[in-house]
Amino acid sequence: MPQVGKISAGLNPPEEINVIIEVPAGGAAVKYEMHKRSGAILVDRILHTPMRYPTNYGYMPHTLSEDGDPCDVMVVVGEPLIPGCVIRARPIGVLLMEDEAGGDEKILAVPDLKTDPTYKNVHDHTDLPEILLNQIEHFFEHYKDLEEDKWVKITGWFGPDIARQKIIEGLERAKNTPDDDE
């Protein structure tokens, strides 16, 4: 099994980050999570709503969000990526939300230029099609609808400066947490 903890946060965080993919875009209605110590892909749950993730979804290693999990990252790319792969990405925005566990943010990123030059002119979430942003927001607002005692409230979209700030906070939080699973 791979040693996930050896994967860096990226070449130049918060500008260029590594994202470990857990859920492919458009795949089955399954929420996967990577077991940080072993690298195994675990089935967290089968989504109760008949919805599919609109983007590739994973996390940034060596970070911690306010909820105690690594920072969540959505990667917009034209292909579904396999769980467990690492993609180099550039943050372009963040969807701030709150759920039953507290504050939650979803960093929005595109591949770095070497990985996929398709997104070379995308520097802000507003550079993406509005319908895609609406689909992402709709997904996260409703994907827990049928789960007992779970809920989501969307705060809104914010630009790359706030996304980078959240990444810096996540890196610092992980550094200051002695029990980092990474």
C-alpha positions in Angstrom: 0.0 0.0 0.0 1.2 3.5 -0.7 2.4 5.7 2.2 0.1 8.7 1.8 2.0 10.7 4.4 4.9 10.9 2.0 3.0 12.9 -0.6 3.8 16.6 -0.1 1.2 19.4 0.1 2.4 20.6 -3.3 5.3 22.3 -5.1 4.4 25.8 -3.9 1.3 25.8 -1.6 -1.0 27.6 -1.5 -0.4 28.5 -5.2 0.3 25.0 -6.5 -1.1 22.1 -4.4 -1.3 18.3 -4.6 -4.8 16.8 -4.4 -5.3 13.1 -3.6 -8.5 12.1 -5.4 -11.0 10.1 -3.4 -14.2 10.3 -5.7 -14.2 10.5 -9.5 -16.4 13.0 -11.3 -19.7 11.6 -12.4 -19.0 8.1 -11.0 -21.2 6.0 -8.8 -23.1 7.5 -5.9 -20.4 6.4 -3.5 -18.5 8.6 -1.0 -15.0 7.2 -0.8 -12.4 8.3 1.7 -8.7 7.4 1.8 -7.4 5.8 5.0 -4.6 8.2 5.7 -2.2 5.7 7.4 -2.6 2.8 5.0 -3.6 4.4 1.7 -6.6 2.1 1.4 -9.7 3.5 -0.3 -12.6 3.0 2.1 -16.3 3.3 1.3 -17.5 6.0 3.6 -21.1 5.7 2.6 -23.5 5.2 -0.4 -25.1 8.5 -1.0 -28.8 8.4 -0.1 -29.7 10.8 -2.9 -29.4 9.7 -6.5 -26.7 12.2 -7.2 -23.1 12.0 -8.6 -20.2 14.2 -7.7 -19.9 17.0 -10.4 -16.1 17.2 -10.1 -13.3 15.0 -9.0 -13.2 15.3 -5.3 -10.4 14.7 -2.8 -8.2 16.4 -0.3 -4.9 18.2 0.2 -2.4 16.3 2.2 -0.8 17.7 5.4 -3.8 20.1 6.0 -6.6 20.1 8.5 -9.9 21.9 8.2 -12.0 23.2 11.1 -13.9 19.8 11.1 -10.7 17.9 11.8 -10.4 16.3 8.3 -7.9 17.3 5.6 -9.0 20.3 3.4 -11.5 19.1 0.8 -10.7 20.0 -2.8 -12.8 19.7 -6.0 -10.8 19.5 -9.2 -12.4 20.5 -12.4 -10.9 18.5 -15.3 -12.4 16.9 -18.4 -11.9 13.3 -17.2 -12.9 11.3 -14.1 -9.8 10.5 -12.1 -9.2 7.2 -10.3 -9.4 7.2 -6.5 -6.0 7.3 -5.0 -4.2 9.3 -7.7 -2.5 12.6 -7.1 -3.0 15.6 -9.3 -1.1 18.9 -9.2 -3.6 21.7 -9.1 -4.1 25.5 -8.8 -6.8 26.8 -6.4 -9.3 29.2 -8.1 -12.0 29.6 -5.5 -13.8 28.1 -2.5 -17.4 27.2 -1.7 -18.0 28.0 2.0 -20.7 26.1 3.7 -21.7 24.7 7.1 -23.0 21.3 7.9 -23.9 19.3 11.0 -20.2 19.0 12.0 -19.6 22.8 11.7 -17.8 25.0 9.2 -16.9 23.3 6.0 -15.1 24.6 2.9 -14.6 23.0 -0.5 -11.6 24.4 -2.3 -12.1 24.6 -6.1 -9.1 23.9 -8.3 -8.0 23.2 -11.8 -5.0 21.2 -13.0 -1.7 22.9 -13.1 -0.6 24.0 -16.6 1.8 21.1 -17.1 -0.9 18.6 -16.3 -3.6 20.1 -18.4 -3.2 23.4 -20.3 -7.0 23.5 -21.0 -7.5 25.7 -18.0 -4.6 28.2 -18.6 -7.0 31.1 -18.7 -8.9 30.1 -15.6 -7.6 32.0 -12.6 -10.9 32.6 -10.6 -14.0 30.5 -10.1 -15.9 33.1 -12.1 -13.9 32.1 -15.2 -15.7 28.8 -15.2 -19.2 28.4 -16.7 -21.9 29.6 -14.3 -23.9 26.5 -14.9 -21.0 24.4 -13.5 -20.7 26.5 -10.4 -24.5 26.2 -9.9 -24.3 22.4 -10.4 -21.5 22.1 -7.8 -23.4 24.3 -5.3 -26.7 22.4 -5.9 -24.9 19.0 -5.4 -23.4 20.1 -2.0 -26.6 21.7 -0.9 -28.6 18.5 -1.5 -26.3 15.5 -1.4 -27.2 14.8 2.3 -30.9 15.5 2.0 -32.1 12.0 2.7 -29.5 11.2 5.5 -30.9 11.4 9.0 -29.6 14.2 11.2 -27.4 15.6 8.4 -27.8 19.0 6.7 -25.9 21.6 4.7 -26.2 25.4 4.5 -24.3 27.1 1.7 -22.6 30.4 2.5 -21.4 31.1 -1.0 -18.5 31.2 -3.4 -15.3 33.2 -2.8 -12.3 33.8 -4.9 -8.8 32.5 -5.0 -7.4 34.7 -2.3 -9.9 33.2 0.3 -9.1 29.7 -1.1 -5.4 30.3 -0.6 -6.1 31.7 2.9 -8.1 28.5 3.8 -5.2 26.4 2.6 -2.6 28.3 4.6 -4.9 27.9 7.7 -5.2 24.2 7.0 -1.4 23.8 6.7 -0.9 25.7 10.0 -3.6 23.7 11.7 -2.0 20.4 10.7 1.5 21.6 11.8 0.1 22.5 15.2 -1.8 19.2 15.6 0.4 16.5 17.1 -1.9 13.7 16.0 -1.7 14.3 12.3 -2.6 11.0 10.6 -0.6 12.0 7.5 
